[in-house]
Amino acid sequence: MRNPVTGERTRQIAALFVLLALAGFAIAGPTGLLAWSENATALEQREAEIAELSQKRDALRNRVTLLDPQAADSDLASELVRDQLGVIHEDEVVVTLGDD
């Protein structure tokens, strides 16, 4: 016959190991305290990337609006035609601006 004290002691040790494992996952797991700063840094990088892509999307949306066949912007249309065909008059000066 088994000693009831030994069985209780075994359950306590098993429960202690389970609690220690849970504490280990809470600290060093993929969503634990140690990964928190890494996740926060990744989130900031993704938010910066989203902001940059949103700015590019807005610029492209503006360009599409300017090229609307119903009301195309004559300056932009002229610029695109000259760029595509490589047609520039001898007396013209080309000034390039940064895409800021």
N, C-alpha and C positions, 0 to 999 in steps of 0.2 A: 504494500500500500504506500502511496505517495504521501509525503509530508505536506500538509496544506500550506505551511509557511514557505516552503521551497517553490511551490506553484505560484503563490502570490508574488514572491520575489522575482520570478522569471517574467511575469506579466509587467511588473514595474520596470524592469530593465528593458523589456521590449518597448514599452510606452516611452521610456526615456530616449531610446534610439530613434523612435519615430519623431518625437519632438525635436531632437537634435537635427535630424534630416530636414524637417520642415524649416527650422531656423537657418540651416545652411542654404536651402533654396531661396529663402527670403533675403539672404545677404548676397549670395554669389550666383543665384540663378539668372536666367535670361531676362527676367523682369525685376531682378532684385536691386538692392541698394547700390551695388557696385556698377551695375549697368545703367543706372539712372542718369548720370552725367553724360555718358556716351550717347544715350538716347536723346537727351536734351540738345547736345551738340548736333546730332544728325537732324533733329527737328529744325534747328535754326538754319542749317545748311539748306534743307528742303524749302523752308519758307523764303529764303533769299533767292533760290532758284525759281520758285513760283513767282516771286515779284518780278524777276528779270524776264521770265517768259510772258508774264502778263503785259509788261511794257512792250515787248516785241509784238505780241498779238495786237495790242492797241495801235501800234504803228502800222502794222499790216492792214488792219481794219480801216484805218484812215486812208491808206494808199488805195485800197479797193474802192472806198467811197469816192475818192477823187477820180478813179477810172470808170465810174459808172457810165455806161453807154448813153444814158439819157441826158447826163449833164457832166461830161468829162472836163477836167481841168485842163485848159489849153497848154499851160506851161509844162505840166507833168507829161501830157501826151507828146508834146514837142520833144521833151527831154528823152522820153523812151524811144521815140522814132529815131532820133539822132544817134542814140546809143546803140540801138539794134542795127541800124544801117551804116553806122560809122560816118555819117555825113556832118561835116562841120565846115563852115565857110572859112576862107583864109583870114578874114578880118575879125573873126570871133575869138574871144578869149574864154577859155574854160577854167572855171573856178570850182574846185572841189571842196566840199565841206565835210567835216567829220560826222559820223552817224551817232551823235550824242543824244 
